[in-house]
């Protein structure tokens, strides 16, 4: 009986661990979506898009509500993906309402951080990138 339970447990681990790319992507996507509430990309994009297409006053009111709604939806989908990451399906969910990849406002294009590990010219002492990116600054040094 013990051998049978041990073999069934080992088989269950093999089945759950087979094809690790799916659960790994689902967990990473879930963490990224859960952190959307701190990043605020959907919120900023909704306010920007509504301001451009419907006018500044409408952008700040209905854009605020639409951005808050999409931010909460993306955070909820992220929590769902974290909880269910070992279980199929591994494709993104709710893609008719939310894009599978995080959105940014059209006026901002994300780039890599200015980090000695990522910079190719670290031995010269000069490198570009964001100044204080953790505090939301998008000021860039040596941006050509």
CNS distance restraints for C-alpha pairs under 8 A (distance, minus, plus):
assign (resid   1 and name CA) (resid   5 and name CA) 6.35 0.50 0.50
assign (resid   2 and name CA) (resid   6 and name CA) 6.07 0.50 0.50
assign (resid   3 and name CA) (resid   7 and name CA) 6.05 0.50 0.50
assign (resid   4 and name CA) (resid   8 and name CA) 6.08 0.50 0.50
assign (resid   5 and name CA) (resid   9 and name CA) 6.02 0.50 0.50
assign (resid   6 and name CA) (resid  10 and name CA) 6.14 0.50 0.50
assign (resid   7 and name CA) (resid  11 and name CA) 6.01 0.50 0.50
assign (resid   8 and name CA) (resid  12 and name CA) 6.08 0.50 0.50
assign (resid   9 and name CA) (resid  13 and name CA) 6.31 0.50 0.50
assign (resid  10 and name CA) (resid  14 and name CA) 6.28 0.50 0.50
assign (resid  11 and name CA) (resid  15 and name CA) 6.14 0.50 0.50
assign (resid  12 and name CA) (resid  16 and name CA) 6.09 0.50 0.50
assign (resid  13 and name CA) (resid  17 and name CA) 5.87 0.50 0.50
assign (resid  14 and name CA) (resid  18 and name CA) 5.81 0.50 0.50
assign (resid  16 and name CA) (resid  86 and name CA) 6.63 0.50 0.50
assign (resid  16 and name CA) (resid  87 and name CA) 7.92 0.50 0.50
assign (resid  19 and name CA) (resid  23 and name CA) 7.85 0.50 0.50
assign (resid  20 and name CA) (resid  24 and name CA) 6.02 0.50 0.50
assign (resid  21 and name CA) (resid  25 and name CA) 6.01 0.50 0.50
assign (resid  22 and name CA) (resid  26 and name CA) 6.13 0.50 0.50
assign (resid  22 and name CA) (resid  90 and name CA) 5.29 0.50 0.50
assign (resid  22 and name CA) (resid  91 and name CA) 7.88 0.50 0.50
assign (resid  23 and name CA) (resid  27 and name CA) 6.00 0.50 0.50
assign (resid  23 and name CA) (resid  85 and name CA) 5.24 0.50 0.50
assign (resid  23 and name CA) (resid  86 and name CA) 5.35 0.50 0.50
assign (resid  23 and name CA) (resid  87 and name CA) 7.49 0.50 0.50
assign (resid  23 and name CA) (resid  90 and name CA) 6.45 0.50 0.50
assign (resid  24 and name CA) (resid  28 and name CA) 6.19 0.50 0.50
assign (resid  24 and name CA) (resid  85 and name CA) 7.66 0.50 0.50
assign (resid  25 and name CA) (resid  29 and name CA) 5.99 0.50 0.50
assign (resid  25 and name CA) (resid  90 and name CA) 7.60 0.50 0.50
assign (resid  26 and name CA) (resid  30 and name CA) 6.00 0.50 0.50
assign (resid  26 and name CA) (resid  81 and name CA) 6.20 0.50 0.50
assign (resid  26 and name CA) (resid  82 and name CA) 7.35 0.50 0.50
assign (resid  26 and name CA) (resid  85 and name CA) 5.60 0.50 0.50
assign (resid  26 and name CA) (resid  90 and name CA) 5.82 0.50 0.50
assign (resid  26 and name CA) (resid  91 and name CA) 7.34 0.50 0.50
assign (resid  26 and name CA) (resid  92 and name CA) 7.55 0.50 0.50
assign (resid  27 and name CA) (resid  31 and name CA) 6.19 0.50 0.50
assign (resid  27 and name CA) (resid  81 and name CA) 6.36 0.50 0.50
assign (resid  27 and name CA) (resid  82 and name CA) 5.34 0.50 0.50
assign (resid  27 and name CA) (resid  85 and name CA) 5.44 0.50 0.50
assign (resid  28 and name CA) (resid  32 and name CA) 6.21 0.50 0.50
assign (resid  29 and name CA) (resid  33 and name CA) 6.04 0.50 0.50
assign (resid  29 and name CA) (resid  78 and name CA) 7.00 0.50 0.50
assign (resid  29 and name CA) (resid  81 and name CA) 7.47 0.50 0.50
assign (resid  30 and name CA) (resid  34 and name CA) 6.01 0.50 0.50
assign (resid  30 and name CA) (resid  77 and name CA) 7.16 0.50 0.50
assign (resid  30 and name CA) (resid  78 and name CA) 3.93 0.50 0.50
assign (resid  30 and name CA) (resid  79 and name CA) 6.27 0.50 0.50
assign (resid  30 and name CA) (resid  80 and name CA) 7.36 0.50 0.50
assign (resid  30 and name CA) (resid  81 and name CA) 4.80 0.50 0.50
assign (resid  30 and name CA) (resid  82 and name CA) 5.09 0.50 0.50
assign (resid  31 and name CA) (resid  35 and name CA) 6.25 0.50 0.50
assign (resid  31 and name CA) (resid  78 and name CA) 6.13 0.50 0.50
assign (resid  31 and name CA) (resid  79 and name CA) 7.66 0.50 0.50
assign (resid  31 and name CA) (resid  82 and name CA) 6.73 0.50 0.50
assign (resid  32 and name CA) (resid  36 and name CA) 6.55 0.50 0.50
assign (resid  32 and name CA) (resid  78 and name CA) 7.09 0.50 0.50
assign (resid  32 and name CA) (resid 102 and name CA) 7.95 0.50 0.50
assign (resid  33 and name CA) (resid  74 and name CA) 5.56 0.50 0.50
assign (resid  33 and name CA) (resid  75 and name CA) 5.40 0.50 0.50
assign (resid  33 and name CA) (resid  77 and name CA) 6.93 0.50 0.50
assign (resid  33 and name CA) (resid  78 and name CA) 4.46 0.50 0.50
assign (resid  33 and name CA) (resid  79 and name CA) 7.78 0.50 0.50
assign (resid  33 and name CA) (resid 102 and name CA) 7.44 0.50 0.50
assign (resid  34 and name CA) (resid  74 and name CA) 6.92 0.50 0.50
assign (resid  34 and name CA) (resid  75 and name CA) 4.32 0.50 0.50
assign (resid  34 and name CA) (resid  76 and name CA) 7.03 0.50 0.50
assign (resid  34 and name CA) (resid  77 and name CA) 7.53 0.50 0.50
assign (resid  34 and name CA) (resid  78 and name CA) 4.51 0.50 0.50
assign (resid  34 and name CA) (resid  79 and name CA) 5.92 0.50 0.50
assign (resid  35 and name CA) (resid  39 and name CA) 6.36 0.50 0.50
assign (resid  35 and name CA) (resid  75 and name CA) 6.92 0.50 0.50
assign (resid  36 and name CA) (resid  40 and name CA) 5.74 0.50 0.50
assign (resid  36 and name CA) (resid  41 and name CA) 6.90 0.50 0.50
assign (resid  36 and name CA) (resid  42 and name CA) 7.67 0.50 0.50
assign (resid  36 and name CA) (resid  71 and name CA) 6.43 0.50 0.50
assign (resid  36 and name CA) (resid  74 and name CA) 6.83 0.50 0.50
assign (resid  36 and name CA) (resid  75 and name CA) 6.07 0.50 0.50
assign (resid  37 and name CA) (resid  71 and name CA) 5.98 0.50 0.50
assign (resid  37 and name CA) (resid  72 and name CA) 7.13 0.50 0.50
assign (resid  37 and name CA) (resid  75 and name CA) 6.40 0.50 0.50
assign (resid  40 and name CA) (resid  44 and name CA) 6.16 0.50 0.50
assign (resid  40 and name CA) (resid  71 and name CA) 7.11 0.50 0.50
assign (resid  41 and name CA) (resid  45 and name CA) 6.05 0.50 0.50
assign (resid  41 and name CA) (resid 102 and name CA) 7.29 0.50 0.50
assign (resid  41 and name CA) (resid 103 and name CA) 5.82 0.50 0.50
assign (resid  41 and name CA) (resid 104 and name CA) 4.98 0.50 0.50
assign (resid  41 and name CA) (resid 105 and name CA) 6.74 0.50 0.50
assign (resid  42 and name CA) (resid  46 and name CA) 6.06 0.50 0.50
assign (resid  42 and name CA) (resid  67 and name CA) 5.68 0.50 0.50
assign (resid  42 and name CA) (resid  68 and name CA) 7.93 0.50 0.50
assign (resid  42 and name CA) (resid  70 and name CA) 6.32 0.50 0.50
assign (resid  42 and name CA) (resid  71 and name CA) 5.75 0.50 0.50
assign (resid  42 and name CA) (resid 102 and name CA) 7.65 0.50 0.50
assign (resid  42 and name CA) (resid 103 and name CA) 5.94 0.50 0.50
assign (resid  42 and name CA) (resid 104 and name CA) 6.72 0.50 0.50
assign (resid  42 and name CA) (resid 105 and name CA) 7.82 0.50 0.50
assign (resid  43 and name CA) (resid  47 and name CA) 6.35 0.50 0.50
assign (resid  43 and name CA) (resid  63 and name CA) 7.80 0.50 0.50
assign (resid  43 and name CA) (resid  64 and name CA) 6.87 0.50 0.50
assign (resid  43 and name CA) (resid  66 and name CA) 7.56 0.50 0.50
assign (resid  43 and name CA) (resid  67 and name CA) 3.81 0.50 0.50
assign (resid  43 and name CA) (resid  68 and name CA) 5.85 0.50 0.50
assign (resid  43 and name CA) (resid  70 and name CA) 7.21 0.50 0.50
assign (resid  43 and name CA) (resid  71 and name CA) 6.24 0.50 0.50
assign (resid  44 and name CA) (resid  48 and name CA) 6.09 0.50 0.50
assign (resid  44 and name CA) (resid  67 and name CA) 6.98 0.50 0.50
assign (resid  44 and name CA) (resid 104 and name CA) 7.41 0.50 0.50
assign (resid  44 and name CA) (resid 105 and name CA) 6.08 0.50 0.50
assign (resid  45 and name CA) (resid  49 and name CA) 5.93 0.50 0.50
assign (resid  45 and name CA) (resid  67 and name CA) 7.33 0.50 0.50
assign (resid  45 and name CA) (resid 103 and name CA) 7.26 0.50 0.50
assign (resid  45 and name CA) (resid 104 and name CA) 5.98 0.50 0.50
assign (resid  45 and name CA) (resid 105 and name CA) 4.26 0.50 0.50
assign (resid  45 and name CA) (resid 106 and name CA) 7.25 0.50 0.50
assign (resid  46 and name CA) (resid  50 and name CA) 6.01 0.50 0.50
assign (resid  46 and name CA) (resid  59 and name CA) 7.80 0.50 0.50
assign (resid  46 and name CA) (resid  63 and name CA) 5.16 0.50 0.50
assign (resid  46 and name CA) (resid  64 and name CA) 7.11 0.50 0.50
assign (resid  46 and name CA) (resid  66 and name CA) 6.34 0.50 0.50
assign (resid  46 and name CA) (resid  67 and name CA) 4.92 0.50 0.50
assign (resid  46 and name CA) (resid 105 and name CA) 7.97 0.50 0.50
assign (resid  47 and name CA) (resid  51 and name CA) 6.00 0.50 0.50
assign (resid  47 and name CA) (resid  59 and name CA) 5.12 0.50 0.50
assign (resid  47 and name CA) (resid  60 and name CA) 5.99 0.50 0.50
assign (resid  47 and name CA) (resid  62 and name CA) 7.86 0.50 0.50
assign (resid  47 and name CA) (resid  63 and name CA) 4.20 0.50 0.50
assign (resid  47 and name CA) (resid  64 and name CA) 5.81 0.50 0.50
assign (resid  47 and name CA) (resid  66 and name CA) 7.95 0.50 0.50
assign (resid  47 and name CA) (resid  67 and name CA) 6.60 0.50 0.50
assign (resid  48 and name CA) (resid  52 and name CA) 6.22 0.50 0.50
assign (resid  48 and name CA) (resid  59 and name CA) 6.77 0.50 0.50
assign (resid  48 and name CA) (resid  63 and name CA) 7.55 0.50 0.50
assign (resid  48 and name CA) (resid 105 and name CA) 6.74 0.50 0.50
assign (resid  49 and name CA) (resid  53 and name CA) 6.15 0.50 0.50
assign (resid  49 and name CA) (resid  59 and name CA) 7.28 0.50 0.50
assign (resid  49 and name CA) (resid  63 and name CA) 7.65 0.50 0.50
assign (resid  49 and name CA) (resid 105 and name CA) 7.98 0.50 0.50
assign (resid  50 and name CA) (resid  54 and name CA) 5.34 0.50 0.50
assign (resid  50 and name CA) (resid  55 and name CA) 6.83 0.50 0.50
assign (resid  50 and name CA) (resid  56 and name CA) 7.63 0.50 0.50
assign (resid  50 and name CA) (resid  58 and name CA) 6.65 0.50 0.50
assign (resid  50 and name CA) (resid  59 and name CA) 4.29 0.50 0.50
assign (resid  50 and name CA) (resid  60 and name CA) 7.79 0.50 0.50
assign (resid  50 and name CA) (resid  62 and name CA) 7.44 0.50 0.50
assign (resid  50 and name CA) (resid  63 and name CA) 5.40 0.50 0.50
assign (resid  51 and name CA) (resid  55 and name CA) 4.69 0.50 0.50
assign (resid  51 and name CA) (resid  56 and name CA) 4.43 0.50 0.50
assign (resid  51 and name CA) (resid  57 and name CA) 7.13 0.50 0.50
assign (resid  51 and name CA) (resid  58 and name CA) 6.35 0.50 0.50
assign (resid  51 and name CA) (resid  59 and name CA) 3.83 0.50 0.50
assign (resid  51 and name CA) (resid  60 and name CA) 6.91 0.50 0.50
assign (resid  51 and name CA) (resid  63 and name CA) 7.37 0.50 0.50
assign (resid  52 and name CA) (resid  56 and name CA) 7.06 0.50 0.50
assign (resid  52 and name CA) (resid  59 and name CA) 7.47 0.50 0.50
assign (resid  54 and name CA) (resid  58 and name CA) 5.97 0.50 0.50
assign (resid  54 and name CA) (resid  59 and name CA) 6.57 0.50 0.50
assign (resid  55 and name CA) (resid  59 and name CA) 6.06 0.50 0.50
assign (resid  56 and name CA) (resid  60 and name CA) 6.40 0.50 0.50
assign (resid  57 and name CA) (resid  61 and name CA) 6.58 0.50 0.50
assign (resid  58 and name CA) (resid  62 and name CA) 5.66 0.50 0.50
assign (resid  58 and name CA) (resid  63 and name CA) 6.83 0.50 0.50
assign (resid  59 and name CA) (resid  63 and name CA) 4.54 0.50 0.50
assign (resid  59 and name CA) (resid  64 and name CA) 7.08 0.50 0.50
assign (resid  60 and name CA) (resid  64 and name CA) 5.61 0.50 0.50
assign (resid  61 and name CA) (resid  65 and name CA) 6.61 0.50 0.50
assign (resid  62 and name CA) (resid  66 and name CA) 6.01 0.50 0.50
assign (resid  63 and name CA) (resid  67 and name CA) 5.79 0.50 0.50
assign (resid  64 and name CA) (resid  68 and name CA) 6.04 0.50 0.50
assign (resid  65 and name CA) (resid  69 and name CA) 6.09 0.50 0.50
assign (resid  66 and name CA) (resid  70 and name CA) 6.21 0.50 0.50
assign (resid  67 and name CA) (resid  71 and name CA) 6.01 0.50 0.50
assign (resid  68 and name CA) (resid  72 and name CA) 6.17 0.50 0.50
assign (resid  69 and name CA) (resid  73 and name CA) 6.15 0.50 0.50
assign (resid  70 and name CA) (resid  74 and name CA) 6.04 0.50 0.50
assign (resid  70 and name CA) (resid  98 and name CA) 7.54 0.50 0.50
assign (resid  71 and name CA) (resid  75 and name CA) 6.14 0.50 0.50
assign (resid  72 and name CA) (resid  76 and name CA) 6.09 0.50 0.50
assign (resid  73 and name CA) (resid  77 and name CA) 6.18 0.50 0.50
assign (resid  74 and name CA) (resid  78 and name CA) 6.11 0.50 0.50
assign (resid  74 and name CA) (resid  98 and name CA) 7.17 0.50 0.50
assign (resid  75 and name CA) (resid  79 and name CA) 6.31 0.50 0.50
assign (resid  76 and name CA) (resid  80 and name CA) 6.24 0.50 0.50
assign (resid  77 and name CA) (resid  81 and name CA) 6.15 0.50 0.50
assign (resid  77 and name CA) (resid  93 and name CA) 7.50 0.50 0.50
assign (resid  77 and name CA) (resid  94 and name CA) 7.78 0.50 0.50
assign (resid  78 and name CA) (resid  82 and name CA) 6.20 0.50 0.50
assign (resid  79 and name CA) (resid  83 and name CA) 6.24 0.50 0.50
assign (resid  80 and name CA) (resid  84 and name CA) 6.14 0.50 0.50
assign (resid  81 and name CA) (resid  85 and name CA) 5.47 0.50 0.50
assign (resid  84 and name CA) (resid  88 and name CA) 7.96 0.50 0.50
assign (resid  85 and name CA) (resid  90 and name CA) 7.54 0.50 0.50
assign (resid  92 and name CA) (resid 100 and name CA) 5.98 0.50 0.50
assign (resid  93 and name CA) (resid 100 and name CA) 7.84 0.50 0.50
assign (resid  94 and name CA) (resid  98 and name CA) 6.02 0.50 0.50
assign (resid  95 and name CA) (resid  99 and name CA) 5.43 0.50 0.50
assign (resid  95 and name CA) (resid 100 and name CA) 6.07 0.50 0.50
assign (resid  99 and name CA) (resid 103 and name CA) 7.52 0.50 0.50
assign (resid 104 and name CA) (resid 108 and name CA) 6.54 0.50 0.50
assign (resid 104 and name CA) (resid 109 and name CA) 7.27 0.50 0.50
assign (resid 104 and name CA) (resid 110 and name CA) 8.00 0.50 0.50
assign (resid 105 and name CA) (resid 109 and name CA) 7.94 0.50 0.50
assign (resid 111 and name CA) (resid 129 and name CA) 7.85 0.50 0.50
assign (resid 112 and name CA) (resid 118 and name CA) 7.81 0.50 0.50
assign (resid 112 and name CA) (resid 129 and name CA) 7.18 0.50 0.50
assign (resid 113 and name CA) (resid 118 and name CA) 7.56 0.50 0.50
assign (resid 113 and name CA) (resid 129 and name CA) 5.85 0.50 0.50
assign (resid 113 and name CA) (resid 130 and name CA) 6.23 0.50 0.50
assign (resid 113 and name CA) (resid 133 and name CA) 7.27 0.50 0.50
assign (resid 114 and name CA) (resid 118 and name CA) 7.05 0.50 0.50
assign (resid 114 and name CA) (resid 119 and name CA) 6.74 0.50 0.50
assign (resid 114 and name CA) (resid 127 and name CA) 6.90 0.50 0.50
assign (resid 114 and name CA) (resid 128 and name CA) 5.96 0.50 0.50
assign (resid 114 and name CA) (resid 129 and name CA) 4.37 0.50 0.50
assign (resid 114 and name CA) (resid 130 and name CA) 6.00 0.50 0.50
assign (resid 114 and name CA) (resid 131 and name CA) 7.77 0.50 0.50
assign (resid 115 and name CA) (resid 119 and name CA) 6.04 0.50 0.50
assign (resid 116 and name CA) (resid 120 and name CA) 7.98 0.50 0.50
assign (resid 116 and name CA) (resid 122 and name CA) 5.60 0.50 0.50
assign (resid 117 and name CA) (resid 122 and name CA) 7.89 0.50 0.50
assign (resid 119 and name CA) (resid 127 and name CA) 6.47 0.50 0.50
assign (resid 121 and name CA) (resid 125 and name CA) 7.12 0.50 0.50
assign (resid 121 and name CA) (resid 126 and name CA) 6.56 0.50 0.50
assign (resid 121 and name CA) (resid 127 and name CA) 6.21 0.50 0.50
assign (resid 122 and name CA) (resid 126 and name CA) 6.50 0.50 0.50
assign (resid 122 and name CA) (resid 127 and name CA) 6.51 0.50 0.50
assign (resid 127 and name CA) (resid 141 and name CA) 7.73 0.50 0.50
assign (resid 127 and name CA) (resid 142 and name CA) 7.43 0.50 0.50
assign (resid 128 and name CA) (resid 140 and name CA) 6.80 0.50 0.50
assign (resid 128 and name CA) (resid 141 and name CA) 4.84 0.50 0.50
assign (resid 128 and name CA) (resid 142 and name CA) 5.10 0.50 0.50
assign (resid 128 and name CA) (resid 143 and name CA) 6.76 0.50 0.50
assign (resid 129 and name CA) (resid 140 and name CA) 5.16 0.50 0.50
assign (resid 129 and name CA) (resid 141 and name CA) 5.60 0.50 0.50
assign (resid 129 and name CA) (resid 142 and name CA) 7.34 0.50 0.50
assign (resid 129 and name CA) (resid 143 and name CA) 7.39 0.50 0.50
assign (resid 130 and name CA) (resid 137 and name CA) 6.93 0.50 0.50
assign (resid 130 and name CA) (resid 138 and name CA) 5.65 0.50 0.50
assign (resid 130 and name CA) (resid 139 and name CA) 5.63 0.50 0.50
assign (resid 130 and name CA) (resid 140 and name CA) 4.53 0.50 0.50
assign (resid 130 and name CA) (resid 141 and name CA) 6.68 0.50 0.50
assign (resid 131 and name CA) (resid 137 and name CA) 6.24 0.50 0.50
assign (resid 131 and name CA) (resid 138 and name CA) 6.82 0.50 0.50
assign (resid 131 and name CA) (resid 139 and name CA) 5.71 0.50 0.50
assign (resid 131 and name CA) (resid 140 and name CA) 6.00 0.50 0.50
assign (resid 131 and name CA) (resid 141 and name CA) 7.19 0.50 0.50
assign (resid 132 and name CA) (resid 136 and name CA) 7.03 0.50 0.50
assign (resid 132 and name CA) (resid 137 and name CA) 5.70 0.50 0.50
assign (resid 132 and name CA) (resid 138 and name CA) 7.96 0.50 0.50
assign (resid 133 and name CA) (resid 137 and name CA) 5.24 0.50 0.50
assign (resid 133 and name CA) (resid 138 and name CA) 6.60 0.50 0.50
